[in-house]
Each structure stands twice: as C-alpha cells, then as structure tokens.
Amino acid sequence: MTVTRLELLEFSAFQRAEIDCSPGINVIIGTNATGKSHAMKALYATLKVFETKEENLSIASRLAAKLANVFMPEDRAAGRIVRRKSGQRQANVRIEGSAGRIAFSLDSEPTEQPVKVEENTWKGESAAIYLPTREVLAMYEGFIAAYQDRELSFDETYFDACMALNRSALRGPRSEEAQRLTEPLERALGGKVKLQGNRFYVVDQDGEMEAHLVAEGLRKIASLAHLVNNGSLTKDGLLFWDEPEANLNPKLVKLVVELLIELGKHGVQIFLTTHDYLLSHQLSLLAEYTQHPDVPIKFFSFHREDGHGPVSVSSGATLAELRENPILEEFNRHYDFERKLFDESTESSS
C-alpha cells in the first residue's frame, strides 16, 4: 500500500499544500517551524486509525482521538491543530493512495465531534511505523505501562514505537529475509539486538550490554534492526522517520541510506525529515545517477515566503531542482565565511 497524494488546507502551518508522493523515498527538508513533522504526523495519525477495527467508535471519533494524541494540543483539543488566525476556522485533510481515499475536516471551535469525515473509500491496513527524533529503545523499559497509566509528556508516536518494538522476532522464511536486511546493521552494532523481559540488550561475543548503556546513535540502529527482525517494517508498510541523523555519527549515515534503499526495494514507502547535508545529498546523488531506479526518490522543501507566513511546498527529483534548499544555503554561507577568514589572514600576513 502506498500514499500517492496528501492535501492540507488551513492545517497547522499550512494554508494550502498539495504533496504528490513518491512510492519509494520522500525526503522533506526545511528550516525549523515549517511543518515538516506535522505533515508526516497528519499522514501517520490518519493511516494508523485503519490498522485496528473498533466497532463501537466511528472513524471520525477515532481520527479525532488519534490526532489529539499524536499532536498533543492543549487539553487534547484536536481543533487546535487548525491553522491559527482570527475567527472560526476549519482545516481539511485529504489522502489518496493505492488503498483508496480519505478526506475529513477539522473544526477549530470546541465541539463534541471536531472531525467530520467527508469521504472514505480507504480499504486495508497501513502497517505504519513512526520513529520520532528521540530514540525509544532506552526508554522502552516500563514505558508502555507508564504511558497507559499516567499522563506523560510524550506524544503517542513514542508509545506506538514502543508497541512495535514489543513484538516478537519473526520465524521461518520471513526471518531469513529480515536477517539479510539487518546483517549490515548488526555489523555496525557489533552484535544482535535482544528483548529480554522488559529490557533491550545488544549481545556480542563478550556478553550482553544493556541498551541504555549503548551510544544513542547506535540505539537508533538497534531499533531499526529489531523492527525489521520482528516484522514491523514489512512489505507494503510505511516508515515515517523524523530526523534520522539526530545524534548519529556521520560515519553511520551511509549505513542508514543503504538501509532505506533496501527497505524501499522490499516495498516499504518511506517519509523522512532531515537537516543533514550528508543524508540528503547521498539520497540526491542516488536519485540523480539512477543507481537504484527501482526505488524512486523525491525531495520536498517546506518554506515560508516571508519568514512568518503560511508554509509553501516545492518538490523535485533531486535537491538541485528545489527552489529553496536551506541546507545547501547554509553550507554556502559557511564556505563564504571560511573564504573570508582565509582572505583576511592572507592579507594580514602579506
């Protein structure tokens, strides 16, 4: 199952955004506060609703609850996700894909039912995984029970990620395929990932290391390995990954890119946000030189025209095709700064 189009109207930071998605890898760049994570969360929260069937609740009620838990607005009021401006307002979200269409509106005013479903032909489960910026392997121990029993300051993507990690490892032919995918990750880790009781360990020839004692960047790699091995990242599924590069050593970026390509080859549709030059440009080079034509890659730039207005979205097959590229612009400024210092030092020594 793939998402082909996302439309956002008066939603969060967006006045109007129309995003035609790649069935392979979708790379979203932009400065802070341009709605990158919010666009992914809008997709994720909507599709996650269709993973389970709750006969006693309507799709509209489940959507309102999931949006409130994923975005965590004040008082869990889903209407506060509507773009802020004076007067009564309404946001609209529309998603199209291989499984059908879902369109709904969201009222800014507090009502008993803030979500109204206007169209729903969506069929099938989405098998969506959302990895937040902060890794979850170290917080896994006790987190599920604590989240269910208490009011924690974590949005529901953390709970969902822990629930995905909680699944047992695959067996049979699927486990052999998963093992082929995770071998490079386990080499980087120096061992295998094991869930024992309520705690994760990395196991190597010298013994077991508690996950929270492993470097944070390696814990991200360990989480991916376990999600592949337990079937959470599966064919026809979706992976939403918020800033994979956060706390990741640059040497591991190439490994992450290789894994994303392999997941794409196995039918996983990927959405990721990034501020990282290496990650974005390695994917752009692969897209430009078609080393992996079976995994199409598309790039999106989220930007505000005047720095404060609504967010606009531009797209391209490579980073070079984007009208706005804040990552490259900052690197150019860094080069100019370096050149300026070099010139000044040369003049002073002559």
TIKOLZA-404456 format. One record per residue (C-alpha): residue in three letters; x, y, z. Coordinates in steps of 0.001 Angstrom, whole numbers, padded with zeros to 6 digits, always signed. Layout:
ALAXYZ
...
This chain:
MET+000000+000000+000000
THR+001311+003428-000913
VAL+000232+007025-000372
THR+000118+008967-003634
ARG-001109+012383-002514
LEU-001567+014482+000612
GLU-003586+017699+000618
LEU-003623+020047+003615
LEU-005866+023114+003777
GLU-005595+025509+006754
PHE-003917+022706+008687
SER-001186+023530+011231
ALA+001332+025821+009472
PHE-000179+025246+006016
GLN-002635+027463+004203
ARG-002688+025086+001246
ALA-000270+022270+000476
GLU-000588+019651-002235
ILE+002051+016932-001991
ASP+002358+014243-004668
CYS+004315+011457-003030
SER+006900+009041-004351
PRO+006093+005348-003839
GLY+009706+004943-002689
ILE+011514+007511-000528
ASN+010197+011000+000267
VAL+012761+013415+001721
ILE+011446+016570+003415
ILE+013776+019468+004187
GLY+013136+022931+005596
THR+014055+025230+008437
ASN+012552+024775+011902
ALA+008824+025510+012308
THR+007918+024836+008681
GLY+005584+021926+009431
LYS+007792+019026+008308
SER+006909+016786+011244
HIS+003291+017968+011211
ALA+002794+016853+007614
MET+004182+013415+008444
LYS+002083+013199+011603
ALA-001071+014106+009676
LEU-000402+011169+007357
TYR+000657+008810+010101
ALA-002209+009549+012509
THR-004802+009139+009762
LEU-003428+005879+008404
LYS-002806+004416+011861
VAL-006533+004617+012572
PHE-007133+001961+009912
GLU-004742-000590+011446
THR-007257-001702+014052
LYS-011025-002090+013979
GLU-013097-000667+016812
GLU-016724-001446+016171
ASN-018011+000875+018914
LEU-016303+004008+017567
SER-016756+005818+014270
ILE-013810+006673+012033
ALA-014393+010345+012876
SER-014126+009693+016634
ARG-011011+007584+016209
LEU-009423+010222+013969
ALA-010114+012971+016488
ALA-008566+010921+019295
LYS-005517+009866+017290
LEU-004791+013385+016031
ALA-005100+014741+019570
ASN-002750+012069+020960
VAL-000154+012404+018193
PHE-000080+016232+018100
MET-000797+016732+021821
PRO-002510+020149+021606
GLU-003653+021822+024809
ASP-006430+019874+026558
ARG-006153+017280+023764
ALA-008408+019561+021696
ALA-007929+018343+018113
GLY-009366+021618+016767
ARG-006236+023451+017919
ILE-004325+021830+015026
VAL-006227+024139+012658
ARG-004017+026979+011370
ARG-004153+029893+013786
LYS-005919+033033+012593
SER-008842+035120+013803
GLY-012404+033857+013547
GLN-013899+030390+013357
ARG-011815+028178+011130
GLN-011787+024766+009529
ALA-008937+022600+008298
ASN-009223+019954+005606
VAL-007072+016883+005086
ARG-007246+014589+002081
ILE-005145+011479+001482
GLU-005126+009405-001685
GLY-003354+006124-002229
SER-003483+002624-003583
ALA-005956+001693-000820
GLY-008464+004457-001684
ARG-009184+007955-000365
ILE-009920+009529+002992
ALA-010952+013183+003403
PHE-012010+014931+006582
SER-012453+018388+008072
LEU-011399+019638+011474
ASP-013198+022479+013296
SER-011238+024957+015395
GLU-014138+025578+017786
PRO-014568+023068+020640
THR-017330+020665+019647
GLU-018429+017202+020665
GLN-017158+015872+017346
PRO-014374+018086+015911
VAL-013666+015744+012961
LYS-016132+015232+010129
VAL-015337+012539+007560
GLU-016363+013749+004109
GLU-015121+010813+002028
ASN-013813+007386+002955
THR-013035+004625+000479
TRP-009853+003530+002268
LYS-009503-000252+002465
GLY-006874-002327+004197
GLU-004375-001824+006971
SER-001476+000582+006695
ALA+001217-001041+008913
ALA+002740+002369+009621
ILE+005765+002982+011867
TYR+006721+006452+013129
LEU+010213+006934+014581
PRO+010418+010252+016476
THR+013589+012314+016701
ARG+014407+010947+020140
GLU+015181+007222+020058
VAL+012921+004945+022114
LEU+014988+001821+022793
ALA+016459+003154+026048
MET+013084+004418+027321
TYR+011309+001158+026407
GLU+011619-000427+029855
GLY+008400+000347+031701
PHE+007293+002965+029177
ILE+004231+001139+027812
ALA+002708+000594+031261
ALA+003628+004108+032404
TYR+002085+005681+029291
GLN-001151+003752+029752
ASP-001426+004547+033477
ARG-000153+008128+033662
GLU-000183+011448+031831
LEU+003296+011634+030262
SER+004754+014489+028226
PHE+005358+012265+025212
ASP+003121+012206+022182
GLU+001636+008899+021081
THR+004275+008236+018401
TYR+006594+007204+021268
PHE+004012+004785+022661
ASP+003305+003358+019208
ALA+007030+002888+018542
CYS+007432+001024+021836
MET+004454-001181+020979
ALA+006074-002008+017628
LEU+009345-002865+019389
ASN+007380-005127+021751
ARG+006598-007666+019023
SER+008421-010981+018950
ALA+011003-011833+016286
LEU+009861-013453+013050
ARG+010323-017146+012302
GLY+010632-019141+009085
PRO+011382-017755+005593
ARG+010454-014202+006584
SER+013026-014278+009377
GLU+015742-015270+006880
GLU+014841-012307+004660
ALA+014829-009995+007694
GLN+018227-011294+008726
ARG+019704-010383+005337
LEU+018425-006840+005809
THR+019771-006497+009331
GLU+023228-008024+008832
PRO+024872-004641+007987
LEU+023148-003042+010981
GLU+024341-005781+013318
ARG+027893-005433+011994
ALA+027796-001723+012843
LEU+026398-002536+016295
GLY+028914-005293+016892
GLY+026157-007669+017951
LYS+022492-008638+017813
VAL+019525-006957+019496
LYS+017568-008962+022055
LEU+014467-008175+024100
GLN+014710-009982+027420
GLY+011954-009406+029905
ASN+011213-005701+029740
ARG+014671-004547+028634
PHE+016647-004474+025396
TYR+020225-005698+025115
VAL+022895-005727+022433
VAL+024517-009163+022512
ASP+028026-009778+021172
GLN+030723-012403+021711
ASP+031705-010800+025014
GLY+028232-010822+026521
GLU+025178-008576+026872
MET+025124-004783+027030
GLU+022011-003012+028318
ALA+020541-000821+025554
HIS+020615+002330+027664
LEU+024398+001907+028034
VAL+024863+001845+024248
ALA+025532+005155+022453
GLU+022322+006882+021345
GLY+023195+006808+017645
LEU+023783+003042+017844
ARG+020488+002639+019701
LYS+018761+004070+016620
ILE+020472+001418+014506
ALA+019495-001242+017065
SER+015835-000126+016968
LEU+015752-000447+013192
ALA+017321-003891+013336
HIS+014711-005102+015808
LEU+011791-003564+013877
VAL+012940-005381+010747
ASN+013500-008660+012611
ASN+010053-008610+014238
GLY+008233-007744+011007
SER+007080-004250+011986
LEU+008885-002817+008965
THR+007299-005011+006363
LYS+006458-005136+002666
ASP+003729-002643+001716
GLY+004234-000834+005027
LEU+005144+002785+005687
LEU+008064+004227+007634
PHE+007915+007789+008937
TRP+011299+008848+010356
ASP+011810+012249+011947
GLU+015443+013439+011598
PRO+017291+010095+011325
GLU+020601+011936+011678
ALA+019886+013220+015205
ASN+022723+012011+017479
LEU+024028+009806+014670
ASN+027740+009749+013875
PRO+028281+010869+010242
LYS+030009+007538+009555
LEU+026648+005803+010109
VAL+024746+007997+007645
LYS+025849+005874+004687
LEU+024554+002786+006520
VAL+021185+004465+007075
VAL+020971+005417+003380
GLU+021745+001843+002346
LEU+019058+000510+004675
LEU+016481+002986+003361
ILE+017223+001817-000181
GLU+016892-001835+000824
LEU+013608-001175+002629
GLY+012390+000628-000492
LYS+013294-002396-002588
HIS+011218-004529-000223
GLY+008127-002369-000795
VAL+008302-000031+002219
GLN+007244+003540+001430
ILE+009411+005979+003377
PHE+008863+009563+004560
LEU+011688+011304+006391
THR+012595+014791+007533
THR+016201+015902+007696
HIS+018504+018853+008300
ASP+021562+016799+007373
TYR+023751+017556+004351
LEU+025243+014049+004057
LEU+021946+012188+004319
SER+020027+014403+001914
HIS+022829+014677-000651
GLN+023638+010970-000694
LEU+019991+010258-001474
SER+020007+013041-004075
LEU+023078+011577-005794
LEU+021419+008170-005924
ALA+018314+009757-007433
GLU+020335+011731-009972
TYR+022503+008894-011177
THR+019737+006248-011008
GLN+021804+003642-009212
HIS+018541+002387-007751
PRO+015841+003112-010341
ASP+013562+000581-008625
VAL+013400+002877-005550
PRO+012177+006288-006746
ILE+013235+009209-004552
LYS+011541+012597-004335
PHE+012533+015747-002455
PHE+010312+018370-000848
SER+011239+021790+000513
PHE+008952+023366+003104
HIS+009490+027102+003429
ARG+007809+030371+004409
GLU+008000+033080+001764
ASP+008436+035955+004238
GLY+009664+034032+007249
HIS+006331+034276+009078
GLY+003554+033473+006610
PRO+001986+030116+005773
VAL+004259+027310+004594
SER+004695+026624+000888
VAL+005883+023311-000557
SER+008075+022777-003608
SER+009337+019447-004911
GLY+011891+017951-007252
ALA+013517+014717-008363
THR+016820+015925-006853
LEU+017859+018572-004356
ALA+019137+020719-007229
GLU+015570+021071-008529
LEU+014249+022611-005298
ARG+013644+026365-005282
GLU+014574+026560-001597
ASN+017341+024478-000048
PRO+018250+025788+003435
ILE+020817+023032+003970
LEU+022833+023980+000881
GLU+022315+027702+001505
GLU+023866+027389+004968
PHE+026790+025388+003615
ASN+027381+028116+001032
ARG+027374+030712+003819
HIS+029866+028580+005725
TYR+032122+028401+002656
ASP+031893+032183+002209
PHE+032806+032642+005892
GLU+035792+030315+005526
ARG+036906+032122+002398
LYS+036574+035495+004133
LEU+038746+034346+007038
PHE+041321+032919+004632
ASP+041483+036138+002613
GLU+041812+038248+005766
SER+044600+036078+007140
THR+046420+036194+003796
GLU+046193+039987+003660
SER+047416+040399+007245
SER+050438+038179+006651
SER+051482+039856+003406
